[in-house]
């Protein structure tokens, strides 16, 4: 079955009648656009979801921040050591 992609307009072959997009990239672009539109339309709900996610994953977020900080400091120390040499 030949269909036309709803995102890019390219023709593609599919075995399923429900498929709308020619590739994963096109599907991701559409999902990203829908997510951005929802965030713009519902800023209060987005803030609530974000705060709830952060509350559930606080330790993971803090650990990731610590790792990023340590990597930043190590890179700065390495850079200064290279400049002194």
C-alpha positions as YAML, in Angstrom:
chain: A
units: angstrom
residues:
- id: 1
  name: UNK
  ca: [0.00, 0.00, 0.00]
- id: 2
  name: UNK
  ca: [1.43, 3.38, -0.99]
- id: 3
  name: UNK
  ca: [0.71, 6.40, 1.20]
- id: 4
  name: UNK
  ca: [1.88, 10.00, 1.51]
- id: 5
  name: UNK
  ca: [3.61, 11.11, 4.72]
- id: 6
  name: UNK
  ca: [1.52, 13.58, 6.74]
- id: 7
  name: UNK
  ca: [4.68, 15.44, 7.79]
- id: 8
  name: UNK
  ca: [6.98, 15.71, 4.76]
- id: 9
  name: UNK
  ca: [4.69, 14.72, 1.88]
- id: 10
  name: UNK
  ca: [6.99, 11.92, 0.69]
- id: 11
  name: UNK
  ca: [5.46, 8.76, -0.77]
- id: 12
  name: UNK
  ca: [6.19, 5.56, 1.14]
- id: 13
  name: UNK
  ca: [5.12, 1.93, 1.18]
- id: 14
  name: UNK
  ca: [3.45, 0.42, 4.22]
- id: 15
  name: UNK
  ca: [1.68, -2.79, 5.16]
- id: 16
  name: UNK
  ca: [-0.53, -1.08, 7.74]
- id: 17
  name: UNK
  ca: [-3.37, 1.26, 6.90]
- id: 18
  name: UNK
  ca: [-2.94, 3.21, 10.15]
- id: 19
  name: UNK
  ca: [0.62, 4.40, 9.44]
- id: 20
  name: UNK
  ca: [0.76, 8.17, 8.78]
- id: 21
  name: UNK
  ca: [4.47, 8.98, 8.69]
- id: 22
  name: UNK
  ca: [7.28, 7.69, 6.51]
- id: 23
  name: UNK
  ca: [9.92, 7.52, 9.23]
- id: 24
  name: UNK
  ca: [10.65, 7.80, 12.92]
- id: 25
  name: UNK
  ca: [12.10, 11.28, 12.33]
- id: 26
  name: UNK
  ca: [8.82, 12.56, 10.85]
- id: 27
  name: UNK
  ca: [6.85, 11.04, 13.73]
- id: 28
  name: UNK
  ca: [9.21, 12.67, 16.25]
- id: 29
  name: UNK
  ca: [8.87, 16.08, 14.56]
- id: 30
  name: UNK
  ca: [5.07, 15.89, 14.77]
- id: 31
  name: UNK
  ca: [5.16, 14.78, 18.42]
- id: 32
  name: UNK
  ca: [7.59, 17.60, 19.28]
- id: 33
  name: UNK
  ca: [5.32, 20.18, 17.62]
- id: 34
  name: UNK
  ca: [2.26, 18.82, 19.45]
- id: 35
  name: UNK
  ca: [4.11, 18.84, 22.78]
- id: 36
  name: UNK
  ca: [5.27, 22.44, 22.25]
- id: 37
  name: UNK
  ca: [1.74, 23.54, 21.36]
- id: 38
  name: UNK
  ca: [0.34, 21.84, 24.47]
- id: 39
  name: UNK
  ca: [2.96, 23.50, 26.69]
- id: 40
  name: UNK
  ca: [2.12, 26.90, 25.21]
- id: 41
  name: UNK
  ca: [-1.62, 26.34, 25.76]
- id: 42
  name: UNK
  ca: [-1.32, 24.92, 29.30]
- id: 43
  name: UNK
  ca: [1.55, 26.66, 31.15]
- id: 44
  name: UNK
  ca: [-0.03, 26.09, 34.59]
- id: 45
  name: UNK
  ca: [-0.48, 22.34, 34.08]
- id: 46
  name: UNK
  ca: [3.00, 22.04, 32.62]
- id: 47
  name: UNK
  ca: [4.41, 23.70, 35.74]
- id: 48
  name: UNK
  ca: [2.45, 21.32, 37.98]
- id: 49
  name: UNK
  ca: [3.68, 18.26, 36.05]
- id: 50
  name: UNK
  ca: [7.25, 19.55, 36.16]
- id: 51
  name: UNK
  ca: [7.14, 20.19, 39.90]
- id: 52
  name: UNK
  ca: [5.58, 16.78, 40.58]
- id: 53
  name: UNK
  ca: [8.22, 15.03, 38.44]
- id: 54
  name: UNK
  ca: [11.01, 16.92, 40.21]
- id: 55
  name: UNK
  ca: [9.60, 15.99, 43.62]
- id: 56
  name: UNK
  ca: [9.53, 12.29, 42.67]
- id: 57
  name: UNK
  ca: [12.99, 12.36, 41.08]
- id: 58
  name: UNK
  ca: [14.76, 14.86, 43.32]
- id: 59
  name: UNK
  ca: [17.66, 12.59, 44.24]
- id: 60
  name: UNK
  ca: [18.31, 11.65, 40.61]
- id: 61
  name: UNK
  ca: [18.30, 15.30, 39.56]
- id: 62
  name: UNK
  ca: [20.67, 16.31, 42.34]
- id: 63
  name: UNK
  ca: [23.02, 13.43, 41.51]
- id: 64
  name: UNK
  ca: [23.07, 14.47, 37.84]
- id: 65
  name: UNK
  ca: [23.83, 18.06, 38.85]
- id: 66
  name: UNK
  ca: [26.69, 16.90, 41.07]
- id: 67
  name: UNK
  ca: [28.18, 14.83, 38.26]
- id: 68
  name: UNK
  ca: [27.92, 17.75, 35.83]
- id: 69
  name: UNK
  ca: [29.57, 20.08, 38.35]
- id: 70
  name: UNK
  ca: [32.44, 17.65, 38.97]
- id: 71
  name: UNK
  ca: [33.00, 17.25, 35.22]
- id: 72
  name: UNK
  ca: [33.00, 21.03, 34.79]
- id: 73
  name: UNK
  ca: [35.56, 21.47, 37.59]
- id: 74
  name: UNK
  ca: [37.76, 18.68, 36.23]
- id: 75
  name: UNK
  ca: [37.71, 20.27, 32.76]
- id: 76
  name: UNK
  ca: [38.62, 23.67, 34.24]
- id: 77
  name: UNK
  ca: [41.50, 22.15, 36.22]
- id: 78
  name: UNK
  ca: [42.76, 20.31, 33.14]
- id: 79
  name: UNK
  ca: [42.56, 23.52, 31.09]
- id: 80
  name: UNK
  ca: [44.47, 25.52, 33.69]
- id: 81
  name: UNK
  ca: [47.13, 22.78, 33.94]
- id: 82
  name: UNK
  ca: [47.57, 22.85, 30.16]
- id: 83
  name: UNK
  ca: [47.90, 26.65, 30.17]
- id: 84
  name: UNK
  ca: [50.59, 26.56, 32.88]
- id: 85
  name: UNK
  ca: [52.64, 23.97, 31.04]
...
